[in-house]
């Protein structure tokens, strides 16, 4: 069973071009200090579980208005129950979007090979040489590289995205990421928000102004087909 801790019944921003419901799952194998969902990481055992049955009942009622389901977290790919959960979503006729940190390429490969995903959004935390610092844990960057490669070759719609935290992110980092992701169809720069963070020190951090994000986006444009700013 998937440890579901939150259900947003309707969203028009979490699945590009679609109306979706959003399922939030517990826990993550990263500890990004700027994480926007700290309760799902630190306090997930105290949060009540939402039975999968309740999610499916909701989807049946919203069949005419909802196109798909976005599964986010936390990190969905650390849970074995993810596969069966997505199979059920697909059997009901809904699209499935996965948000992932890319740390489990074996799970990602399974989902891609079984054609269970319609959209993948993978977070790119930093250039590979700085990955562990941004992720807050020791990261096997070979897994991250493999996940990026799987997504690029999958034939599935996708995006890569980076939350731009000023103290962790520099222009030269963007060039390194751009070279790494060269040829990607969509790369998004997301605004950092300090309202709730895993490390409370980051709640004092000032975000880049939107015009700075757009300057950074211009640096990435030579490398990717499309670059977006999400402020």
Secondary structure, DSSP 4 states (H G I P E B T S, - for coil): ---EEEEEEEESSSSTTS-EEEEEE---S---TT-S-HHHHHSGGGSPPPPHHHHHHHHHHTTTT--EEEEESS-GGG-TTHHHHHHHHHHTT-EEEEEE-S--HHHHHHHHHTT--SEEEEE--S-GGGHHHHHTS---HHHHHHHHHHHHHS-SEEEEEEEE-TTT--HHHHHHHHHHTTT-S-EEEEEP--SS-SSGGGGGPPPPPHHHHHHHHHHHTTTSS-EEEE-
